[in-house]
Amino acid sequence: MHDPINASPGPAADRLSEGVLGSVDITFMVLAVAAPMAIVVATMPIAFALGNGMGVAGTYVLSGLAIALFAIGYVRLLPFIRNAGAFYAIIAQTFGRVAGLAGSYVALVSYVALCCATLGALSYFVTNLLHSLGLDFAHWGISALAVIAILGVLSYFRIDFTAKLLAVALGAEVIAILTLDIAILVVDGFGSPARIFSPSVVLGPGLGVSAIYAFNSVIGFEATAIYQEEARNPAVSIPRATYAAIAVICLFYVFTAYAFIVASGPDISAAAGKNPGQFVFGLALRYLGRQGEALLSMLVISSAFAAVLGLFNNSARYVFALARDGALPAVLARTRSGNGAPFNAGLPVIFVLSVVISLFALAGLDPLLSLTTALTGFGSVGLMALLTITAFAIPLFLRKRTGRMGPVAIFPLAGGAMLLTGTVLSVANYPLLTGTDSTLINALPALLLAIAAAGMVQALILRRRHPAIFARIGLSQVAG
């Protein structure tokens, strides 16, 4: 029987399907990982409550500026590297293979941690919905395992099929939030932009706390490079997707934060602090009625699912890249002959997700207050640290490849300095990211150092015992 999803000649057994993703596909996939609905509902109110209040909108502008500066250098570097393990290849080619392998494991574990965390939130919302429908016997662990099974099925198909699903989910959630934003401005007017974005407000008390949430809200755009091997005309589509993702997500957060400030006024810190989890739903009830509130509640589920799916895809491609270069078993680099899907690479990710969910469920822990809070900050700090390292690597990489850095090097260095500030703030105020005072959970960032050390040890062992494999680290699909 003809399978439209799998149609097209199959790639080699250790290569992804080439030329199947356009700029729009990649943009949607990256934005889905950002989970804009979940960010707006779950973390933006906390930034209002604990941070600089009315200055939150301006804080999102600063985080967007840092990411944009980083991207100017990032897209210049990407034509030299078409590797599904983007950070991995960049760091390996700039700071050496030992550092590259260390960075690859930090990236992989960070993506898997964020996938677990988002899966916890998704299962919480799904189970609450089932309970509201009278299915009181439903358990969040079963809901989460069902989602993992769906991930396994979807990973069997070509990536452009997944991209279409993510596009639908993302479009619905963005339209819903923008509808709320516009309703607020229609009813209450446009407020005072000069006051809301004034330096005295943005740089006021609480900026450091808001910066934590703002920076952690925009990470994820870097995943455009992960899909280079599967992109159509990557030299054009990847830069377009990168800039589009940054522009859409930053403008979306700035506009939404601005609208919420207009709705709540100067007392937004107190308004959001009363009940951060219900703050946005309260605005939806006030401006869109009960139907609008119910719609937003449903779309939180689709947003979380889209993020889980996108993070799973990122994780699987890191496993694939490491296996192809010999750092992980070669069988994980085998793709489906019909469509180039890295199905094998997704299996260990599914296994880890299943084990984590099962352990938390059997321990009787809450998926949102335990699983999500424990792993969200952990994964976010890991990716922010890698973004910072990559930002400083870009000028050096360009110098090694082209013989000069040029004026463009200034931009990623400036972005890197801002990202470094955000990373330091995140680590220094880590309990605010996790929302818990648990000593064990708040010590998790130290595990990132242990993971990096394990990668370095493996690289050193490979250099001594298997020099041919060591020489391949970070080189697959690297130009020249």
Phi, psi and omega in degrees: 000141181288132180248103183297333181288324186262000184297152181112147182302142181280147178279180175296162188295339180243029179229147177281162180290124185267149172072027183253350182242130173264179182301318182294317179303311183294320179300314180297320181295320180290318180293327178297321178297325179294339177050061185303322178297314181296322178296313182296319184281320191263318188252331179299318177299326178292322177298319177297315187289317187258345185260220186267023171058247181297341181279359182298321180300317178292329177295322176295328176297317180296317179295321177295323178296317179299316181293321180295318178298317177301315186294330180301319176279326183301313183289336176290330183277330190299327178301337180277344185229115173243075187230134181294344174256076192303299180303318181306308183291320181295312181294320181297321183279347181256310185254004178105160185293328179297312178295323180298314181293324176299314180295326181296320180288325176297316178297313181299311181295324179295315178296318179294320179298316179294325177296315177299315182298314180291326176297322176299314179296317180300313181295328177297311182292321179296316181294320176299320178296315180297321178295322179293338178270006177094002180268069186293342182282347183297134179246143184298328180296320178293319178301316181294317179295326177295320178295320178299321177298321178296320177301317179299319179294313182295329181291349179281341183261169181291152190297331182291337174293316176298320182300322180293321177297317180293325180297317180296312181297316182294315180302318181295316184289321180294317179299320181297313181292319179296326176298317177296315180302311183294321178300320178298313183290328177293319183282315188257357183085189188258008175065210182233090181304321182300323181282315185296323182260011180292145181304323182296329179279313183294319183269014182286181180304135179097000180302317182301319179293314179298324180298324178303309184288325180294314180294320180289343179280336186259353176292151182124333181297334184297345182292351176304322182291334180298332184261016182301319183294336183258004185273150170276126180048065186302332180298335179256313188291324182291311175301318179300313181296322180296309181294321180296317180298315180296314182297312183296311186290321181289315178297322179298313181292319180297313182296318181292315178300320180298315181297318180295325178293318177300319182292325187256340178076194183300339181269024185297329179299315180291320181297315180287329184288339180299315179201083185305323183293337181250003185301309183291321179296327176295318176296320179297318178296321183289322186255338183241353180084180184295326179294319178295320178297317180295321179297317179297322179298321179290320184288340173300325179293313180294326178295315180294322178295317179299320179293318178300315181296316179295318179293325176297316178299317178299315182297315182298324182285332172291318176300316180301313182297318180292322179291321180295327179273358175096359181284333176240165181308137186299333182298333180287347178266000179280127180256165180293133184295333184280328187219003177074012179289133180279060185300315181300321181294334179282341184298313177296329177294316177299320180298313181297315178302316182296318180295313181299313180299315182298317181296315179294320181293315181294332178280355179074025182274155179283133183293326184274312185280340181252299185293308185295314182293326183291323191254344180295308180297321180301309180293322182294316180297320178301315181288323177296320178297319179292323176300318180297313180298318180295321179301317179284339179282331187303308180300321180293320178297314181297324179294318180294326185273324187248350181087357178206157177264317179076173182299334183298338181296335182298323186293307179295330177295317177295317177297321179298321179296320178290321178294322177298319177299316179296321179295315179298318178297320181296317180291318182294329181244035187305322178302333178289332176286321184274334181073020181222157176257015179296123180298320181296312182294319183284353175265001184301326179306332178297334179295331177298322178294321179294322179294316178298319179296321179297320178295321178294318178298316179298319180297318179295322177294317178297321181298324182276319187261330183225070184301330179294319177291317179302321182294339181273348185302120178076008185261339184302129178064027175262125184296138175078000000 
